[in-house]
Amino acid sequence: MSYAGISEHTAQVMICNWLDMQYPDLVFFAVPNGARLGGQTNAQRYGIINKLKAEGLTPGAPDLVILAPRGNYHACLLEMKKEKGGRLSENQKEFLARAEAAGYYTIVGRGYDQARELLEDYLSWEKP
């Protein structure tokens, strides 16, 4: 079954559900960098953004972090994109390149099907 045309959000939710069902002992978490922030005024929103940046919010961080070392990699970082038309920002390109240089496996999953296939491949590798 193809899931072409679903939103990035829906694809990521489906990936999380799939990971929970197929790999119940796997430790992973979302990085909510793209979350809409509350606040009634721009000043309130800027205050929230500044607080989160002080706590480590980093532009370009991937959508999911999968804490499963495989092969020579410490963990897998997954950036979700829509199947058609989703593009990496410059911050995302830079973050993923730096993460790879530091020993992390990075994936850009364009839609649910591709993300699942790439994760299945990575998770099938030998554990260190």
C-alpha positions in Angstrom: 0.0 0.0 0.0 1.3 3.4 -0.9 0.8 6.4 1.4 1.7 9.1 -1.3 0.3 12.5 -0.6 0.0 12.3 3.2 1.4 15.2 5.2 4.8 15.1 6.8 3.1 15.1 10.2 0.9 12.1 9.4 3.9 10.2 8.0 5.9 10.9 11.2 3.0 9.7 13.4 2.8 6.6 11.3 6.6 6.0 11.6 6.3 6.4 15.4 3.4 3.9 15.6 5.3 1.5 13.3 8.4 1.7 15.5 6.3 1.1 18.6 4.8 -2.0 17.1 7.8 -3.5 15.3 10.5 -2.6 17.8 8.8 -2.3 21.3 12.1 -2.1 23.1 13.6 0.6 20.9 14.3 4.0 22.5 13.4 7.0 20.3 12.0 10.5 20.7 10.8 13.4 18.6 12.5 16.8 18.5 9.7 19.3 18.2 11.7 22.1 16.6 8.8 23.0 14.2 6.2 23.2 16.9 3.9 26.2 16.9 4.4 28.3 20.0 1.7 29.8 22.2 1.5 33.3 23.4 -0.9 36.1 22.6 1.6 38.6 21.4 4.8 38.5 19.4 6.7 39.5 22.6 5.3 36.5 24.4 6.3 34.2 21.5 9.8 35.7 21.3 10.2 35.2 25.0 9.2 31.5 24.6 11.6 31.1 21.7 14.5 32.7 23.6 13.8 30.5 26.6 13.8 27.3 24.4 17.0 28.4 22.6 18.7 28.9 26.0 17.6 25.3 26.9 19.2 24.0 23.7 16.6 24.3 20.9 18.7 24.0 17.8 17.6 25.0 14.3 18.0 22.1 11.9 17.8 19.3 14.5 16.1 16.2 12.9 12.5 15.1 13.6 13.3 11.8 15.3 16.3 10.5 17.2 16.5 6.7 17.3 18.9 5.5 20.1 19.9 2.3 18.4 23.6 1.9 17.6 24.2 -0.1 14.5 27.4 -0.8 12.5 29.8 2.1 13.2 27.1 4.5 14.1 26.0 5.7 17.6 22.3 6.3 16.7 20.1 7.2 13.7 18.7 10.6 13.1 15.6 10.9 10.9 14.4 14.0 9.1 10.9 13.6 7.7 9.8 15.3 4.5 6.8 15.1 2.4 7.1 12.6 -0.4 6.9 15.3 -3.0 8.2 18.8 -2.7 9.8 18.5 0.8 13.2 20.2 0.9 15.8 20.4 3.5 16.6 23.9 4.9 20.1 25.1 5.1 20.1 24.6 8.9 18.9 21.0 8.4 21.6 20.3 5.8 24.3 21.7 8.1 23.0 19.9 11.2 22.8 16.5 9.5 26.3 16.9 8.0 27.7 17.8 11.5 25.9 14.8 13.0 27.3 12.4 10.4 30.8 13.8 11.0 30.3 13.0 14.7 29.4 9.4 14.1 25.6 9.4 13.7 23.6 7.9 10.8 21.3 10.3 9.2 18.2 9.6 7.0 16.0 11.9 5.1 12.7 10.0 4.7 10.5 11.4 1.9 7.2 10.1 3.0 6.2 7.1 5.2 7.2 4.3 2.8 10.7 5.6 2.2 11.3 6.4 5.9 10.2 3.0 6.9 12.4 1.3 4.3 15.4 3.3 5.4 14.8 2.6 9.1 14.2 -1.1 8.4 17.6 -1.3 6.6 19.4 0.6 9.4 17.9 -1.5 12.2 18.8 -4.7 10.4 22.5 -3.9 10.7 24.6 -5.7 13.2 24.7 -4.1 16.7 28.2 -3.1 17.8 
